Amino acid sequence: MSRPGDAAGTREVVLQVARRLFGERGYAAVTIREVAAQAGVSASMVMKVAGSKQRLYALATPAEPTPLPPDVPLEGMGELLVSRLLQRRDDEAAEPWLRAIYLLVEAPDPEAARAEFRDRFLRRFPTEGDGRRHADEVACLMLGLAAGVRAFRLLDPGSTDREAVVREYGALVQQVLDRIDLGRTAGGQEA
């Protein structure tokens, strides 16, 4: 973190708080005053860091987490996806599953945003029939977990056995993944 009076440290704290808040609730629901309060600085300091809410959003938008390589097998992927999501929560890193919800809600072209989501998150899975339905079910499970742990603060890390969540929720995701026939995929990535 920063030392008092450390301009670079203050900037990083403001951006870290803004990144978390925008990632959890989207652009429209976050205020400069809220970012300032949670960063422990004044609203004028936030404006000094960014100049405007739009610029703050642009500065706080992180590089996305590294996608899973296309050769990661489906076996064990449920636990891997859940573990990665919980690790991002614990690190207060951007959550692409949750961010996708807000980007869709705020998108000027929702159909294009849905297509981009499908391409980015579900590209490795079938695009037709039962395979597509199963891929959509995996996405629903992950979107729900992301919203639960980030927006609703469920499964609090201070009082929840993380490994049990990975094992149990990962098994739910894996049950759906196990029904996917990858013989009909185009290859791709997941965040």
N, CA and C atoms as an extended XYZ file, in Angstrom:
573
Properties=species:S:1:pos:R:3:atomname:S:1:resname:S:1:resid:I:1 pbc="F F F"
N         0.846       -1.186        0.000 N   MET     1
C         0.000        0.000        0.000 CA  MET     1
C         0.885        1.240        0.000 C   MET     1
N         0.293        2.372        0.320 N   SER     2
C         1.049        3.612        0.234 CA  SER     2
C         1.418        4.128        1.605 C   SER     2
N         2.426        4.965        1.605 N   ARG     3
C         2.795        5.701        2.810 CA  ARG     3
C         2.072        7.035        2.741 C   ARG     3
N         1.737        7.638        3.892 N   PRO     4
C         1.106        8.955        3.851 CA  PRO     4
C         1.983        9.919        3.057 C   PRO     4
N         1.360       10.663        2.165 N   GLY     5
C         2.100       11.635        1.371 CA  GLY     5
C         2.756       11.059        0.136 C   GLY     5
N         2.649        9.780       -0.083 N   ASP     6
C         3.249        9.128       -1.253 CA  ASP     6
C         2.261        9.207       -2.411 C   ASP     6
N         2.526       10.136       -3.361 N   ALA     7
C         1.577       10.382       -4.459 CA  ALA     7
C         1.351        9.133       -5.303 C   ALA     7
N         2.404        8.403       -5.631 N   ALA     8
C         2.247        7.190       -6.445 CA  ALA     8
C         1.452        6.139       -5.685 C   ALA     8
N         1.696        6.032       -4.391 N   GLY     9
C         0.951        5.073       -3.580 CA  GLY     9
C        -0.511        5.447       -3.452 C   GLY     9
N        -0.786        6.742       -3.268 N   THR    10
C        -2.165        7.213       -3.190 CA  THR    10
C        -2.889        6.921       -4.494 C   THR    10
N        -2.235        7.198       -5.611 N   ARG    11
C        -2.831        6.937       -6.922 CA  ARG    11
C        -3.188        5.456       -7.050 C   ARG    11
N        -2.273        4.580       -6.638 N   GLU    12
C        -2.517        3.137       -6.759 CA  GLU    12
C        -3.666        2.689       -5.865 C   GLU    12
N        -3.759        3.248       -4.656 N   VAL    13
C        -4.867        2.897       -3.751 CA  VAL    13
C        -6.187        3.332       -4.364 C   VAL    13
N        -6.247        4.555       -4.897 N   VAL    14
C        -7.470        5.053       -5.531 CA  VAL    14
C        -7.858        4.153       -6.700 C   VAL    14
N        -6.892        3.800       -7.538 N   LEU    15
C        -7.191        2.956       -8.696 CA  LEU    15
C        -7.609        1.551       -8.276 C   LEU    15
N        -6.980        1.023       -7.235 N   GLN    16
C        -7.345       -0.315       -6.758 CA  GLN    16
C        -8.783       -0.329       -6.247 C   GLN    16
N        -9.163        0.677       -5.481 N   VAL    17
C       -10.527        0.765       -4.974 CA  VAL    17
C       -11.508        0.947       -6.131 C   VAL    17
N       -11.181        1.851       -7.049 N   ALA    18
C       -12.057        2.084       -8.204 CA  ALA    18
C       -12.203        0.814       -9.034 C   ALA    18
N       -11.125        0.096       -9.246 N   ARG    19
C       -11.141       -1.150      -10.022 CA  ARG    19
C       -12.096       -2.156       -9.384 C   ARG    19
N       -11.999       -2.290       -8.070 N   ARG    20
C       -12.870       -3.232       -7.363 CA  ARG    20
C       -14.328       -2.796       -7.456 C   ARG    20
N       -14.605       -1.539       -7.193 N   LEU    21
C       -15.992       -1.059       -7.208 CA  LEU    21
C       -16.598       -1.119       -8.610 C   LEU    21
N       -15.878       -0.652       -9.619 N   PHE    22
C       -16.399       -0.725      -10.985 CA  PHE    22
C       -16.596       -2.178      -11.397 C   PHE    22
N       -15.689       -3.036      -11.007 N   GLY    23
C       -15.795       -4.448      -11.353 CA  GLY    23
C       -16.966       -5.134      -10.681 C   GLY    23
N       -17.302       -4.693       -9.488 N   GLU    24
C       -18.407       -5.303       -8.753 CA  GLU    24
C       -19.761       -4.762       -9.163 C   GLU    24
N       -19.827       -3.437       -9.448 N   ARG    25
C       -21.141       -2.826       -9.647 CA  ARG    25
C       -21.312       -2.078      -10.957 C   ARG    25
N       -20.265       -1.913      -11.708 N   GLY    26
C       -20.392       -1.209      -12.979 CA  GLY    26
C       -20.225        0.287      -12.836 C   GLY    26
N       -20.065        0.925      -13.969 N   TYR    27
C       -19.759        2.354      -14.027 CA  TYR    27
C       -20.838        3.214      -13.379 C   TYR    27
N       -22.078        3.010      -13.753 N   ALA    28
C       -23.164        3.897      -13.330 CA  ALA    28
C       -23.395        3.875      -11.820 C   ALA    28
N       -23.146        2.768      -11.163 N   ALA    29
C       -23.469        2.624       -9.746 CA  ALA    29
C       -22.372        3.127       -8.805 C   ALA    29
N       -21.236        3.523       -9.345 N   VAL    30
C       -20.095        3.940       -8.518 CA  VAL    30
C       -19.966        5.456       -8.574 C   VAL    30
N       -19.718        6.068       -7.397 N   THR    31
C       -19.516        7.517       -7.348 CA  THR    31
C       -18.083        7.847       -6.960 C   THR    31
N       -17.668        9.041       -7.315 N   ILE    32
C       -16.342        9.537       -6.931 CA  ILE    32
C       -16.237        9.593       -5.416 C   ILE    32
N       -17.287       10.050       -4.748 N   ARG    33
C       -17.266       10.129       -3.276 CA  ARG    33
C       -17.090        8.745       -2.641 C   ARG    33
N       -17.731        7.742       -3.226 N   GLU    34
C       -17.610        6.386       -2.691 CA  GLU    34
C       -16.183        5.868       -2.851 C   GLU    34
N       -15.600        6.097       -4.019 N   VAL    35
C       -14.211        5.693       -4.244 CA  VAL    35
C       -13.309        6.390       -3.227 C   VAL    35
N       -13.519        7.697       -3.046 N   ALA    36
C       -12.708        8.464       -2.103 CA  ALA    36
C       -12.830        7.915       -0.682 C   ALA    36
N       -14.061        7.680       -0.240 N   ALA    37
C       -14.277        7.187        1.125 CA  ALA    37
C       -13.582        5.851        1.349 C   ALA    37
N       -13.723        4.939        0.391 N   GLN    38
C       -13.117        3.622        0.571 CA  GLN    38
C       -11.598        3.647        0.410 C   GLN    38
N       -11.084        4.632       -0.329 N   ALA    39
C        -9.629        4.759       -0.493 CA  ALA    39
C        -9.007        5.567        0.643 C   ALA    39
N        -9.843        6.198        1.470 N   GLY    40
C        -9.336        6.985        2.581 CA  GLY    40
C        -8.743        8.324        2.156 C   GLY    40
N        -9.281        8.877        1.067 N   VAL    41
C        -8.822       10.178        0.573 CA  VAL    41
C       -10.047       11.042        0.289 C   VAL    41
N        -9.811       12.295       -0.066 N   SER    42
C       -10.907       13.193       -0.399 CA  SER    42
C       -11.357       12.981       -1.844 C   SER    42
N       -12.590       13.419       -2.126 N   ALA    43
C       -13.086       13.347       -3.503 CA  ALA    43
C       -12.212       14.198       -4.426 C   ALA    43
N       -11.712       15.308       -3.915 N   SER    44
C       -10.832       16.142       -4.750 CA  SER    44
C        -9.530       15.416       -5.080 C   SER    44
N        -9.050       14.562       -4.173 N   MET    45
C        -7.841       13.780       -4.474 CA  MET    45
C        -8.129       12.766       -5.578 C   MET    45
N        -9.302       12.147       -5.545 N   VAL    46
C        -9.676       11.218       -6.615 CA  VAL    46
C        -9.708       11.966       -7.942 C   VAL    46
N       -10.275       13.167       -7.941 N   MET    47
C       -10.329       13.965       -9.168 CA  MET    47
C        -8.922       14.382       -9.602 C   MET    47
N        -8.042       14.622       -8.661 N   LYS    48
C        -6.648       14.963       -9.020 CA  LYS    48
C        -5.975       13.767       -9.680 C   LYS    48
N        -6.272       12.571       -9.188 N   VAL    49
C        -5.700       11.351       -9.767 CA  VAL    49
C        -6.207       11.130      -11.188 C   VAL    49
N        -7.517       11.344      -11.386 N   ALA    50
C        -8.115       10.942      -12.660 CA  ALA    50
C        -8.650       12.088      -13.515 C   ALA    50
N        -9.137       13.143      -12.901 N   GLY    51
C        -9.680       14.253      -13.673 CA  GLY    51
C       -11.179       14.164      -13.905 C   GLY    51
N       -11.719       12.965      -14.027 N   SER    52
C       -13.148       12.766      -14.228 CA  SER    52
C       -13.493       11.318      -13.906 C   SER    52
N       -14.777       11.056      -13.753 N   LYS    53
C       -15.205        9.679      -13.501 CA  LYS    53
C       -14.900        8.797      -14.705 C   LYS    53
N       -15.112        9.330      -15.910 N   GLN    54
C       -14.803        8.544      -17.115 CA  GLN    54
C       -13.329        8.173      -17.171 C   GLN    54
N       -12.473        9.126      -16.860 N   ARG    55
C       -11.027        8.865      -16.887 CA  ARG    55
C       -10.650        7.879      -15.770 C   ARG    55
N       -11.281        8.008      -14.600 N   LEU    56
C       -11.028        7.068      -13.513 CA  LEU    56
C       -11.375        5.651      -13.949 C   LEU    56
N       -12.522        5.501      -14.618 N   TYR    57
C       -12.936        4.193      -15.116 CA  TYR    57
C       -11.897        3.649      -16.099 C   TYR    57
N       -11.444        4.493      -17.001 N   ALA    58
C       -10.445        4.060      -17.986 CA  ALA    58
C        -9.135        3.668      -17.308 C   ALA    58
N        -8.696        4.456      -16.338 N   LEU    59
C        -7.443        4.147      -15.635 CA  LEU    59
C        -7.571        2.885      -14.783 C   LEU    59
N        -8.761        2.670      -14.220 N   ALA    60
C        -8.963        1.534      -13.319 CA  ALA    60
C        -9.259        0.239      -14.048 C   ALA    60
N        -9.596        0.317      -15.327 N   THR    61
C        -9.906       -0.899      -16.067 CA  THR    61
C        -8.639       -1.721      -16.188 C   THR    61
N        -8.627       -2.890      -15.579 N   PRO    62
C        -7.412       -3.702      -15.568 CA  PRO    62
C        -7.268       -4.518      -16.841 C   PRO    62
N        -6.062       -4.987      -17.026 N   ALA    63
C        -5.870       -6.018      -18.039 CA  ALA    63
C        -6.609       -7.248      -17.523 C   ALA    63
N        -7.256       -7.959      -18.400 N   GLU    64
C        -8.006       -9.139      -17.985 CA  GLU    64
C        -7.052      -10.217      -17.470 C   GLU    64
N        -7.541      -11.042      -16.562 N   PRO    65
C        -6.717      -12.164      -16.107 CA  PRO    65
C        -6.351      -13.068      -17.279 C   PRO    65
N        -5.282      -13.774      -17.127 N   THR    66
C        -4.826      -14.678      -18.173 CA  THR    66
C        -5.869      -15.750      -18.439 C   THR    66
N        -6.311      -15.887      -19.706 N   PRO    67
C        -7.293      -16.928      -20.023 CA  PRO    67
C        -6.682      -18.322      -19.869 C   PRO    67
N        -7.561      -19.301      -19.686 N   LEU    68
C        -7.088      -20.684      -19.682 CA  LEU    68
C        -6.578      -21.024      -21.076 C   LEU    68
N        -5.453      -21.691      -21.175 N   PRO    69
C        -4.991      -22.141      -22.496 CA  PRO    69
C        -6.005      -23.119      -23.098 C   PRO    69
N        -6.129      -23.139      -24.425 N   PRO    70
C        -7.129      -24.013      -25.053 CA  PRO    70
C        -6.893      -25.502      -24.820 C   PRO    70
N        -5.680      -25.879      -24.437 N   ASP    71
C        -5.403      -27.299      -24.245 CA  ASP    71
C        -5.663      -27.785      -22.818 C   ASP    71
N        -6.195      -26.922      -21.946 N   VAL    72
C        -6.543      -27.372      -20.597 CA  VAL    72
C        -7.706      -28.349      -20.734 C   VAL    72
N        -7.550      -29.568      -20.213 N   PRO    73
C        -8.622      -30.564      -20.381 CA  PRO    73
C        -9.847      -30.221      -19.545 C   PRO    73
N       -10.994      -30.747      -19.973 N   LEU    74
C       -12.225      -30.537      -19.212 CA  LEU    74
C       -12.166      -31.215      -17.845 C   LEU    74
N       -11.461      -32.335      -17.765 N   GLU    75
C       -11.347      -33.049      -16.496 CA  GLU    75
C       -10.673      -32.145      -15.461 C   GLU    75
N       -11.367      -31.882      -14.365 N   GLY    76
C       -10.838      -31.025      -13.312 CA  GLY    76
C       -11.023      -29.535      -13.548 C   GLY    76
N       -11.615      -29.166      -14.670 N   MET    77
C       -11.768      -27.747      -14.988 CA  MET    77
C       -12.743      -27.053      -14.043 C   MET    77
N       -13.746      -27.759      -13.541 N   GLY    78
C       -14.708      -27.148      -12.627 CA  GLY    78
C       -14.023      -26.549      -11.413 C   GLY    78
N       -13.187      -27.350      -10.758 N   GLU    79
C       -12.466      -26.850       -9.592 CA  GLU    79
C       -11.487      -25.748       -9.981 C   GLU    79
N       -10.854      -25.873      -11.127 N   LEU    80
C        -9.909      -24.854      -11.579 CA  LEU    80
C       -10.619      -23.515      -11.782 C   LEU    80
N       -11.779      -23.524      -12.451 N   LEU    81
C       -12.518      -22.279      -12.682 CA  LEU    81
C       -12.934      -21.633      -11.370 C   LEU    81
N       -13.441      -22.435      -10.439 N   VAL    82
C       -13.887      -21.911       -9.148 CA  VAL    82
C       -12.696      -21.386       -8.351 C   VAL    82
N       -11.617      -22.125       -8.338 N   SER    83
C       -10.428      -21.706       -7.608 CA  SER    83
C        -9.887      -20.383       -8.138 C   SER    83
N        -9.833      -20.244       -9.458 N   ARG    84
C        -9.338      -19.000      -10.060 CA  ARG    84
C       -10.240      -17.814       -9.705 C   ARG    84
N       -11.547      -18.029       -9.721 N   LEU    85
C       -12.477      -16.961       -9.376 CA  LEU    85
C       -12.290      -16.539       -7.917 C   LEU    85
N       -12.193      -17.497       -7.012 N   LEU    86
C       -12.006      -17.168       -5.601 CA  LEU    86
C       -10.647      -16.512       -5.354 C   LEU    86
N        -9.637      -16.917       -6.096 N   GLN    87
C        -8.320      -16.286       -5.942 CA  GLN    87
C        -8.372      -14.827       -6.381 C   GLN    87
N        -9.084      -14.545       -7.476 N   ARG    88
C        -9.223      -13.146       -7.901 CA  ARG    88
C        -9.956      -12.341       -6.833 C   ARG    88
N       -10.979      -12.943       -6.210 N   ARG    89
C       -11.672      -12.264       -5.117 CA  ARG    89
C       -10.710      -11.977       -3.973 C   ARG    89
N        -9.943      -12.981       -3.579 N   ASP    90
C        -9.020      -12.815       -2.467 CA  ASP    90
C        -7.945      -11.774       -2.771 C   ASP    90
N        -7.559      -11.671       -4.027 N   ASP    91
C        -6.537      -10.698       -4.453 CA  ASP    91
C        -7.134       -9.336       -4.774 C   ASP    91
N        -8.466       -9.210       -4.672 N   GLU    92
C        -9.196       -8.008       -5.065 CA  GLU    92
C        -8.869       -7.617       -6.501 C   GLU    92
N        -8.706       -8.629       -7.341 N   ALA    93
C        -8.453       -8.412       -8.767 CA  ALA    93
C        -9.780       -8.321       -9.501 C   ALA    93
N        -9.727       -7.829      -10.706 N   ALA    94
C       -10.936       -7.717      -11.516 CA  ALA    94
C       -11.551       -9.099      -11.713 C   ALA    94
N       -12.868       -9.145      -11.738 N   GLU    95
C       -13.570      -10.404      -11.965 CA  GLU    95
C       -14.271      -10.342      -13.323 C   GLU    95
N       -13.694      -11.007      -14.325 N   PRO    96
C       -14.261      -10.911      -15.674 CA  PRO    96
C       -15.675      -11.460      -15.791 C   PRO    96
N       -16.033      -12.473      -15.013 N   TRP    97
C       -17.396      -12.996      -15.086 CA  TRP    97
C       -18.390      -11.933      -14.631 C   TRP    97
N       -18.097      -11.267      -13.539 N   LEU    98
C       -18.989      -10.235      -13.025 CA  LEU    98
C       -18.952       -9.003      -13.920 C   LEU    98
N       -17.790       -8.637      -14.362 N   ARG    99
C       -17.646       -7.480      -15.244 CA  ARG    99
C       -18.461       -7.674      -16.524 C   ARG    99
N       -18.547       -8.895      -17.002 N   ALA   100
C       -19.319       -9.172      -18.215 CA  ALA   100
C       -20.783       -8.783      -18.031 C   ALA   100
N       -21.318       -8.993      -16.841 N   ILE   101
C       -22.708       -8.619      -16.575 CA  ILE   101
C       -22.883       -7.112      -16.735 C   ILE   101
N       -22.003       -6.350      -16.107 N   TYR   102
C       -22.136       -4.895      -16.162 CA  TYR   102
C       -21.866       -4.350      -17.549 C   TYR   102
N       -20.933       -4.938      -18.249 N   LEU   103
C       -20.666       -4.491      -19.612 CA  LEU   103
C       -21.879       -4.734      -20.503 C   LEU   103
N       -22.573       -5.835      -20.285 N   LEU   104
C       -23.772       -6.114      -21.071 CA  LEU   104
C       -24.884       -5.117      -20.739 C   LEU   104
N       -25.100       -4.875      -19.466 N   VAL   105
C       -26.155       -3.958      -19.038 CA  VAL   105
C       -25.914       -2.559      -19.601 C   VAL   105
N       -24.655       -2.130      -19.637 N   GLU   106
C       -24.330       -0.778      -20.077 CA  GLU   106
C       -23.989       -0.704      -21.568 C   GLU   106
N       -24.062       -1.817      -22.279 N   ALA   107
C       -23.664       -1.840      -23.693 CA  ALA   107
C       -24.675       -1.109      -24.566 C   ALA   107
N       -24.171       -0.299      -25.510 N   PRO   108
C       -25.084        0.346      -26.444 CA  PRO   108
C       -25.721       -0.666      -27.407 C   PRO   108
N       -25.029       -1.798      -27.645 N   ASP   109
C       -25.537       -2.847      -28.520 CA  ASP   109
C       -25.501       -4.170      -27.756 C   ASP   109
N       -26.573       -4.483      -27.021 N   PRO   110
C       -26.576       -5.690      -26.194 CA  PRO   110
C       -26.326       -6.982      -26.970 C   PRO   110
N       -26.831       -7.088      -28.187 N   GLU   111
C       -26.613       -8.313      -28.974 CA  GLU   111
C       -25.128       -8.501      -29.281 C   GLU   111
N       -24.459       -7.423      -29.645 N   ALA   112
C       -23.015       -7.499      -29.912 CA  ALA   112
C       -22.259       -7.854      -28.629 C   ALA   112
N       -22.696       -7.304      -27.502 N   ALA   113
C       -22.053       -7.610      -26.224 CA  ALA   113
C       -22.234       -9.083      -25.859 C   ALA   113
N       -23.425       -9.634      -26.126 N   ARG   114
C       -23.659      -11.060      -25.856 CA  ARG   114
C       -22.768      -11.923      -26.747 C   ARG   114
N       -22.646      -11.547      -28.003 N   ALA   115
C       -21.797      -12.298      -28.930 CA  ALA   115
C       -20.337      -12.231      -28.490 C   ALA   115
N       -19.910      -11.060      -28.024 N   GLU   116
C       -18.529      -10.916      -27.540 CA  GLU   116
C       -18.304      -11.767      -26.294 C   GLU   116
N       -19.293      -11.780      -25.404 N   PHE   117
C       -19.196      -12.619      -24.208 CA  PHE   117
C       -19.053      -14.090      -24.598 C   PHE   117
N       -19.930      -14.547      -25.491 N   ARG   118
C       -19.893      -15.948      -25.911 CA  ARG   118
C       -18.536      -16.277      -26.533 C   ARG   118
N       -18.024      -15.391      -27.363 N   ASP   119
C       -16.731      -15.629      -28.006 CA  ASP   119
C       -15.601      -15.665      -26.981 C   ASP   119
N       -15.627      -14.764      -26.040 N   ARG   120
C       -14.537      -14.654      -25.080 CA  ARG   120
C       -14.560      -15.759      -24.037 C   ARG   120
N       -15.738      -16.097      -23.532 N   PHE   121
C       -15.829      -17.029      -22.415 CA  PHE   121
C       -16.157      -18.461      -22.827 C   PHE   121
N       -16.831      -18.645      -23.953 N   LEU   122
C       -17.356      -19.968      -24.285 CA  LEU   122
C       -16.860      -20.495      -25.628 C   LEU   122
N       -15.864      -19.880      -26.188 N   ARG   123
C       -15.381      -20.233      -27.528 CA  ARG   123
C       -14.954      -21.694      -27.647 C   ARG   123
N       -14.423      -22.250      -26.592 N   ARG   124
C       -13.905      -23.626      -26.674 CA  ARG   124
C       -15.006      -24.681      -26.696 C   ARG   124
N       -16.240      -24.264      -26.447 N   PHE   125
C       -17.340      -25.204      -26.329 CA  PHE   125
C       -18.208      -25.231      -27.585 C   PHE   125
N       -19.035      -26.278      -27.728 N   PRO   126
C       -19.933      -26.367      -28.887 CA  PRO   126
C       -20.859      -25.152      -28.982 C   PRO   126
N       -21.255      -24.841      -30.190 N   THR   127
C       -22.106      -23.671      -30.413 CA  THR   127
C       -23.526      -24.050      -30.812 C   THR   127
N       -23.837      -25.343      -30.794 N   GLU   128
C       -25.171      -25.799      -31.194 CA  GLU   128
C       -25.658      -26.892      -30.247 C   GLU   128
N       -26.960      -27.085      -30.248 N   GLY   129
C       -27.578      -28.219      -29.565 CA  GLY   129
C       -27.319      -28.292      -28.078 C   GLY   129
N       -27.243      -29.546      -27.595 N   ASP   130
C       -27.031      -29.771      -26.163 CA  ASP   130
C       -25.704      -29.201      -25.686 C   ASP   130
N       -24.680      -29.262      -26.531 N   GLY   131
C       -23.378      -28.722      -26.152 CA  GLY   131
C       -23.443      -27.242      -25.832 C   GLY   131
N       -24.174      -26.502      -26.649 N   ARG   132
C       -24.332      -25.066      -26.388 CA  ARG   132
C       -25.100      -24.848      -25.089 C   ARG   132
N       -26.145      -25.627      -24.891 N   ARG   133
C       -26.915      -25.499      -23.646 CA  ARG   133
C       -26.035      -25.773      -22.434 C   ARG   133
N       -25.217      -26.816      -22.518 N   HIS   134
C       -24.332      -27.134      -21.389 CA  HIS   134
C       -23.305      -26.020      -21.174 C   HIS   134
N       -22.774      -25.469      -22.249 N   ALA   135
C       -21.825      -24.356      -22.119 CA  ALA   135
C       -22.516      -23.165      -21.463 C   ALA   135
N       -23.760      -22.896      -21.860 N   ASP   136
C       -24.517      -21.810      -21.247 CA  ASP   136
C       -24.747      -22.081      -19.761 C   ASP   136
N       -24.996      -23.339      -19.406 N   GLU   137
C       -25.190      -23.693      -17.991 CA  GLU   137
C       -23.913      -23.450      -17.191 C   GLU   137
N       -22.751      -23.783      -17.759 N   VAL   138
C       -21.473      -23.498      -17.087 CA  VAL   138
C       -21.349      -21.998      -16.860 C   VAL   138
N       -21.658      -21.214      -17.895 N   ALA   139
C       -21.576      -19.759      -17.766 CA  ALA   139
C       -22.512      -19.260      -16.671 C   ALA   139
N       -23.724      -19.795      -16.616 N   CYS   140
C       -24.665      -19.381      -15.569 CA  CYS   140
C       -24.128      -19.699      -14.175 C   CYS   140
N       -23.553      -20.866      -14.004 N   LEU   141
C       -22.974      -21.226      -12.712 CA  LEU   141
C       -21.847      -20.271      -12.317 C   LEU   141
N       -20.991      -19.925      -13.262 N   MET   142
C       -19.858      -19.047      -12.969 CA  MET   142
C       -20.315      -17.602      -12.751 C   MET   142
N       -21.280      -17.143      -13.545 N   LEU   143
C       -21.827      -15.798      -13.342 CA  LEU   143
C       -22.481      -15.692      -11.969 C   LEU   143
N       -23.208      -16.734      -11.578 N   GLY   144
C       -23.843      -16.745      -10.263 CA  GLY   144
C       -22.829      -16.723       -9.137 C   GLY   144
N       -21.778      -17.509       -9.269 N   LEU   145
C       -20.739      -17.519       -8.236 CA  LEU   145
C       -20.062      -16.161       -8.166 C   LEU   145
N       -19.747      -15.586       -9.318 N   ALA   146
C       -19.092      -14.272       -9.335 CA  ALA   146
C       -19.967      -13.224       -8.663 C   ALA   146
N       -21.251      -13.194       -8.998 N   ALA   147
C       -22.161      -12.229       -8.377 CA  ALA   147
C       -22.288      -12.496       -6.878 C   ALA   147
N       -22.378      -13.770       -6.501 N   GLY   148
C       -22.525      -14.111       -5.087 CA  GLY   148
C       -21.343      -13.680       -4.244 C   GLY   148
N       -20.134      -13.983       -4.698 N   VAL   149
C       -18.969      -13.688       -3.854 CA  VAL   149
C       -18.499      -12.247       -3.971 C   VAL   149
N       -18.761      -11.593       -5.104 N   ARG   150
C       -18.270      -10.226       -5.261 CA  ARG   150
C       -19.330       -9.177       -4.948 C   ARG   150
N       -20.512       -9.277       -5.519 N   ALA   151
C       -21.531       -8.248       -5.315 CA  ALA   151
C       -22.276       -8.448       -3.993 C   ALA   151
N       -22.611       -9.700       -3.656 N   PHE   152
C       -23.376       -9.973       -2.442 CA  PHE   152
C       -22.502      -10.340       -1.246 C   PHE   152
N       -21.206      -10.530       -1.489 N   ARG   153
C       -20.249      -10.860       -0.422 CA  ARG   153
C       -20.623      -12.146        0.315 C   ARG   153
N       -21.167      -13.121       -0.438 N   LEU   154
C       -21.466      -14.426        0.136 CA  LEU   154
C       -20.175      -15.244        0.189 C   LEU   154
N       -20.188      -16.306        0.956 N   LEU   155
C       -19.012      -17.177        1.121 CA  LEU   155
C       -17.808      -16.355        1.570 C   LEU   155
N       -18.013      -15.563        2.610 N   ASP   156
C       -16.971      -14.677        3.142 CA  ASP   156
C       -15.674      -15.445        3.389 C   ASP   156
N       -14.561      -14.949        2.878 N   PRO   157
C       -13.301      -15.689        3.037 CA  PRO   157
C       -12.862      -15.831        4.492 C   PRO   157
N       -13.324      -14.932        5.359 N   GLY   158
C       -12.944      -15.019        6.767 CA  GLY   158
C       -13.667      -16.110        7.535 C   GLY   158
N       -14.791      -16.570        7.004 N   SER   159
C       -15.578      -17.559        7.753 CA  SER   159
C       -15.961      -18.785        6.920 C   SER   159
N       -15.428      -18.888        5.714 N   THR   160
C       -15.791      -19.995        4.831 CA  THR   160
C       -14.549      -20.798        4.465 C   THR   160
N       -14.676      -22.101        4.473 N   ASP   161
C       -13.587      -22.993        4.069 CA  ASP   161
C       -13.446      -22.930        2.542 C   ASP   161
N       -12.434      -22.214        2.080 N   ARG   162
C       -12.230      -21.993        0.644 CA  ARG   162
C       -12.094      -23.304       -0.109 C   ARG   162
N       -11.348      -24.232        0.425 N   GLU   163
C       -11.139      -25.512       -0.263 CA  GLU   163
C       -12.440      -26.301       -0.381 C   GLU   163
N       -13.307      -26.193        0.619 N   ALA   164
C       -14.602      -26.865        0.525 CA  ALA   164
C       -15.450      -26.242       -0.584 C   ALA   164
N       -15.401      -24.909       -0.708 N   VAL   165
C       -16.140      -24.241       -1.779 CA  VAL   165
C       -15.602      -24.676       -3.137 C   VAL   165
N       -14.283      -24.712       -3.276 N   VAL   166
C       -13.676      -25.139       -4.540 CA  VAL   166
C       -14.104      -26.562       -4.865 C   VAL   166
N       -14.051      -27.432       -3.885 N   ARG   167
C       -14.399      -28.832       -4.097 CA  ARG   167
C       -15.891      -29.000       -4.429 C   ARG   167
N       -16.756      -28.371       -3.639 N   GLU   168
C       -18.198      -28.576       -3.790 CA  GLU   168
C       -18.785      -27.813       -4.980 C   GLU   168
N       -18.474      -26.536       -5.099 N   TYR   169
C       -19.001      -25.768       -6.235 CA  TYR   169
C       -18.309      -26.213       -7.515 C   TYR   169
N       -17.024      -26.528       -7.404 N   GLY   170
C       -16.298      -27.052       -8.561 CA  GLY   170
C       -16.928      -28.335       -9.080 C   GLY   170
N       -17.443      -29.164       -8.167 N   ALA   171
C       -18.115      -30.402       -8.585 CA  ALA   171
C       -19.407      -30.099       -9.345 C   ALA   171
N       -20.127      -29.055       -8.935 N   LEU   172
C       -21.343      -28.659       -9.665 CA  LEU   172
C       -20.999      -28.243      -11.096 C   LEU   172
N       -19.968      -27.410      -11.227 N   VAL   173
C       -19.533      -26.965      -12.553 CA  VAL   173
C       -19.052      -28.163      -13.364 C   VAL   173
N       -18.319      -29.051      -12.721 N   GLN   174
C       -17.762      -30.209      -13.419 CA  GLN   174
C       -18.857      -31.138      -13.933 C   GLN   174
N       -19.946      -31.279      -13.174 N   GLN   175
C       -21.054      -32.126      -13.635 CA  GLN   175
C       -21.565      -31.666      -14.995 C   GLN   175
N       -21.637      -30.366      -15.186 N   VAL   176
C       -22.099      -29.835      -16.473 CA  VAL   176
C       -20.999      -29.997      -17.518 C   VAL   176
N       -19.779      -29.674      -17.152 N   LEU   177
C       -18.667      -29.809      -18.101 CA  LEU   177
C       -18.549      -31.237      -18.625 C   LEU   177
N       -18.800      -32.203      -17.760 N   ASP   178
C       -18.677      -33.610      -18.153 CA  ASP   178
C       -19.702      -34.018      -19.216 C   ASP   178
N       -20.749      -33.231      -19.392 N   ARG   179
C       -21.760      -33.534      -20.411 CA  ARG   179
C       -21.443      -32.916      -21.766 C   ARG   179
N       -20.385      -32.128      -21.839 N   ILE   180
C       -20.057      -31.433      -23.085 CA  ILE   180
C       -19.232      -32.343      -23.986 C   ILE   180
N       -19.658      -32.437      -25.216 N   ASP   181
C       -18.932      -33.208      -26.235 CA  ASP   181
C       -18.033      -32.241      -26.988 C   ASP   181
N       -16.735      -32.294      -26.691 N   LEU   182
C       -15.806      -31.362      -27.324 CA  LEU   182
C       -15.456      -31.741      -28.752 C   LEU   182
N       -15.998      -32.808      -29.258 N   GLY   183
C       -15.755      -33.168      -30.651 CA  GLY   183
C       -16.343      -32.158      -31.616 C   GLY   183
N       -17.196      -31.236      -31.091 N   ARG   184
C       -17.855      -30.262      -31.960 CA  ARG   184
C       -17.481      -28.834      -31.606 C   ARG   184
N       -16.250      -28.589      -31.128 N   THR   185
C       -15.876      -27.226      -30.742 CA  THR   185
C       -14.912      -26.614      -31.731 C   THR   185
N       -14.771      -25.308      -31.575 N   ALA   186
C       -13.849      -24.558      -32.433 CA  ALA   186
C       -12.558      -24.233      -31.696 C   ALA   186
N       -12.439      -24.604      -30.431 N   GLY   187
C       -11.267      -24.237      -29.645 CA  GLY   187
C       -11.438      -22.822      -29.124 C   GLY   187
N       -10.736      -22.460      -28.073 N   GLY   188
C       -10.846      -21.097      -27.552 CA  GLY   188
C       -10.388      -20.980      -26.142 C   GLY   188
N       -10.930      -19.978      -25.437 N   GLN   189
C       -10.414      -19.636      -24.127 CA  GLN   189
C       -11.539      -19.330      -23.163 C   GLN   189
N       -11.194      -19.308      -21.916 N   GLU   190
C       -12.080      -18.872      -20.841 CA  GLU   190
C       -11.241      -18.038      -19.914 C   GLU   190
N       -11.835      -17.047      -19.316 N   ALA   191
C       -11.095      -16.187      -18.388 CA  ALA   191
C       -11.044      -16.802      -17.019 C   ALA   191
